[in-house]
């Protein structure tokens, strides 16, 4: 693992759920799921792997997200190895990456996405041996891309997403899209705990019909 990633790996050991999000799993219900938060090194330095959901999907259509999805029975115990197995499996199915080149170094506390009732375990990993990636099923994934951490940290690319419902949350204008919602919330906290965050203007409001 590179030196720039070690502070986040150390912080991940003690992060509490409330330090990540106000949306936490209910006592009962919700569908166990996992996402792969994959860090790599590209031409522009440290980067994150993201994808854009197909516009035809029933939920989260057209949104940028981490690879991931619901746990299958063969993934195993949701309280044990199930989340990282699901994260790797879904990432392979969606992007075509080779899981053998991925090193998992932490699983963060479970969070909740109310609109889809997913109980999500963010699985943090280091892409020690990158392989080519591309959408594997156009009906589910429109594109696969990486975003440099330097661009995510740049205050010029940050703002607060404003939903017609009144929801507000961090967002990022990167890679010709607006990353918001659950994914942006997790990225926001990772930048903080990784020690990469720079001061930014949270009063810069970006409506969700904004076109990056």
C-alpha positions as CSV (number, residue, x, y, z in Angstrom):
1,X,0.0,0.0,0.0
2,X,1.4,3.4,-0.9
3,X,2.3,5.9,1.8
4,X,-0.5,8.4,0.7
5,X,-3.2,5.8,1.5
6,X,-1.9,4.7,4.9
7,X,-3.5,7.6,6.9
8,X,-7.0,6.5,5.6
9,X,-6.3,2.9,6.4
10,X,-5.3,3.9,9.9
11,X,-8.4,6.1,10.4
12,X,-10.7,3.4,9.0
13,X,-10.0,1.2,12.0
14,X,-11.9,3.6,14.4
15,X,-14.4,5.5,12.3
16,X,-17.9,5.4,13.8
17,X,-21.1,5.3,11.7
18,X,-22.2,8.8,12.7
19,X,-18.8,10.1,11.5
20,X,-19.7,9.0,8.0
21,X,-23.4,9.8,7.5
22,X,-26.7,10.7,9.2
23,X,-28.4,8.0,7.3
24,X,-27.8,4.8,9.3
25,X,-29.5,1.4,8.9
26,X,-32.8,0.9,10.7
27,X,-33.0,-1.7,13.5
28,X,-34.9,-4.1,11.1
29,X,-35.2,-4.4,7.4
30,X,-33.0,-3.2,4.5
31,X,-31.2,-5.1,1.9
32,X,-27.5,-6.0,2.7
33,X,-25.2,-4.6,0.0
34,X,-21.7,-3.5,-0.6
35,X,-19.7,-1.1,-2.8
36,X,-16.0,-1.2,-3.8
37,X,-14.2,2.0,-3.0
38,X,-11.1,1.3,-5.1
39,X,-8.0,3.6,-5.0
40,X,-5.4,3.4,-7.7
41,X,-2.6,5.4,-9.2
42,X,-3.0,6.8,-12.7
43,X,-1.3,9.3,-15.0
44,X,-2.5,12.1,-12.8
45,X,-1.7,10.5,-9.5
46,X,-4.0,8.9,-6.9
47,X,-7.4,8.2,-8.2
48,X,-10.8,6.5,-7.5
49,X,-12.8,4.1,-9.7
50,X,-16.3,5.1,-10.4
51,X,-19.1,4.2,-12.9
52,X,-22.2,5.8,-14.3
53,X,-25.4,3.8,-14.0
54,X,-27.5,3.3,-17.2
55,X,-30.2,5.9,-17.7
56,X,-32.8,3.1,-18.1
57,X,-32.4,1.7,-14.6
58,X,-35.4,1.9,-12.2
59,X,-33.3,3.2,-9.3
60,X,-30.3,5.6,-9.3
61,X,-30.5,6.0,-13.1
62,X,-27.7,7.9,-14.7
63,X,-26.0,8.5,-11.4
64,X,-22.3,8.2,-10.8
65,X,-21.5,5.6,-8.1
66,X,-19.0,3.1,-6.8
67,X,-19.2,-0.4,-8.3
68,X,-21.4,-2.6,-6.1
69,X,-24.7,-4.1,-5.3
70,X,-26.7,-6.4,-3.2
71,X,-25.2,-9.4,-1.4
72,X,-26.1,-12.8,-2.9
73,X,-26.4,-16.0,-0.8
74,X,-23.1,-17.3,-2.1
75,X,-21.3,-14.2,-0.8
76,X,-21.7,-15.4,2.7
77,X,-22.4,-13.8,6.1
78,X,-23.3,-10.1,5.9
79,X,-21.6,-9.7,9.3
80,X,-18.4,-11.4,8.1
81,X,-16.8,-11.8,4.7
82,X,-20.0,-11.3,2.7
83,X,-19.6,-7.5,2.0
84,X,-16.1,-7.8,0.5
85,X,-17.0,-10.8,-1.6
86,X,-20.0,-9.0,-2.9
87,X,-18.1,-5.8,-3.6
88,X,-15.4,-7.7,-5.6
89,X,-18.0,-9.8,-7.4
90,X,-20.1,-6.8,-8.4
91,X,-17.1,-4.8,-9.5
92,X,-16.0,-7.6,-11.7
93,X,-19.5,-8.0,-13.2
94,X,-19.9,-4.3,-13.8
95,X,-16.4,-3.2,-14.9
96,X,-14.5,-6.3,-15.9
97,X,-11.7,-5.7,-13.4
98,X,-9.6,-8.7,-12.2
99,X,-10.2,-9.1,-8.4
100,X,-6.8,-10.8,-8.1
101,X,-5.2,-7.3,-8.5
102,X,-7.3,-5.8,-5.7
103,X,-6.2,-5.6,-2.1
104,X,-8.9,-4.9,0.5
105,X,-7.7,-3.0,3.5
106,X,-10.9,-2.0,5.4
107,X,-14.6,-2.3,5.6
108,X,-16.4,0.8,6.9
109,X,-19.5,0.8,9.1
110,X,-22.8,0.1,7.3
111,X,-24.8,3.0,6.0
112,X,-28.3,3.4,4.6
113,X,-29.8,4.6,1.3
114,X,-33.5,5.3,2.2
115,X,-34.8,5.5,-1.4
116,X,-33.6,2.0,-2.3
117,X,-33.5,0.6,1.3
118,X,-30.0,-0.7,0.8
119,X,-27.8,-1.3,3.9
120,X,-24.4,-0.6,2.4
121,X,-20.9,-1.6,3.5
122,X,-18.2,0.5,1.8
123,X,-15.3,-1.8,1.2
124,X,-12.0,0.1,0.8
125,X,-9.3,-1.4,-1.4
126,X,-6.0,-0.7,-3.1
127,X,-5.7,-1.4,-6.9
128,X,-2.2,-2.9,-6.6
129,X,-2.3,-4.4,-10.1
130,X,-4.8,-2.5,-12.4
131,X,-6.5,-4.2,-15.3
132,X,-8.5,-2.8,-18.2
133,X,-12.1,-1.8,-17.2
134,X,-15.2,-1.1,-19.3
135,X,-19.0,-1.5,-19.0
136,X,-19.8,-5.2,-19.1
137,X,-23.6,-4.8,-19.5
138,X,-24.8,-1.5,-21.2
139,X,-28.3,-2.1,-19.7
140,X,-26.8,-1.5,-16.2
141,X,-23.6,0.5,-16.7
142,X,-23.2,3.4,-19.1
143,X,-19.5,4.0,-18.5
144,X,-16.6,3.2,-16.2
145,X,-14.0,5.9,-15.3
146,X,-11.4,7.0,-12.8
147,X,-11.2,10.4,-11.1
148,X,-8.0,11.9,-9.7
149,X,-8.1,12.6,-6.0
150,X,-6.5,16.0,-6.8
151,X,-9.6,16.9,-8.8
152,X,-12.0,15.7,-6.1
153,X,-10.1,17.8,-3.6
154,X,-10.0,20.9,-5.8
155,X,-12.5,23.5,-4.3
156,X,-13.4,24.6,-7.8
157,X,-15.0,21.3,-8.4
158,X,-16.9,21.0,-5.1
159,X,-20.3,22.3,-4.1
160,X,-23.5,21.4,-2.3
161,X,-26.2,19.5,-4.3
162,X,-29.7,20.8,-3.9
163,X,-32.6,18.4,-4.6
164,X,-36.1,19.7,-5.2
165,X,-37.2,17.8,-2.1
166,X,-34.9,20.1,0.0
167,X,-32.1,17.5,0.4
168,X,-28.6,19.1,0.5
169,X,-25.3,17.2,0.4
170,X,-21.8,17.4,-0.9
171,X,-21.2,17.0,-4.6
172,X,-18.4,17.0,-7.1
173,X,-18.2,18.3,-10.7
174,X,-15.9,15.8,-12.3
175,X,-15.6,13.6,-15.4
176,X,-18.4,15.4,-17.2
177,X,-20.9,14.5,-14.4
178,X,-22.2,15.7,-11.0
179,X,-21.4,13.1,-8.4
180,X,-23.9,13.5,-5.5
181,X,-25.9,11.5,-3.0
182,X,-24.5,8.5,-1.2
183,X,-21.4,8.3,-3.3
184,X,-20.5,11.9,-2.9
185,X,-21.1,11.7,0.9
186,X,-18.7,8.8,1.2
187,X,-16.1,10.5,-0.9
188,X,-16.4,13.7,1.2
189,X,-15.7,11.7,4.4
190,X,-12.8,9.8,2.8
191,X,-11.1,13.0,1.7
192,X,-11.5,14.3,5.3
193,X,-10.1,11.2,7.0
194,X,-7.4,10.6,4.4
195,X,-6.1,14.1,5.1
196,X,-6.6,15.3,1.6
197,X,-9.5,17.7,2.1
198,X,-9.0,21.4,1.2
199,X,-11.3,24.2,2.4
200,X,-14.2,24.6,0.0
201,X,-17.4,26.7,-0.3
202,X,-20.3,24.6,0.9
203,X,-22.6,27.6,0.1
204,X,-22.0,27.0,-3.6
205,X,-25.3,25.4,-4.5
206,X,-25.7,23.1,-7.5
207,X,-29.2,22.0,-8.4
208,X,-29.5,18.4,-9.5
209,X,-30.7,19.4,-13.0
210,X,-27.2,21.1,-13.3
211,X,-25.3,19.8,-16.2
212,X,-21.6,19.5,-15.5
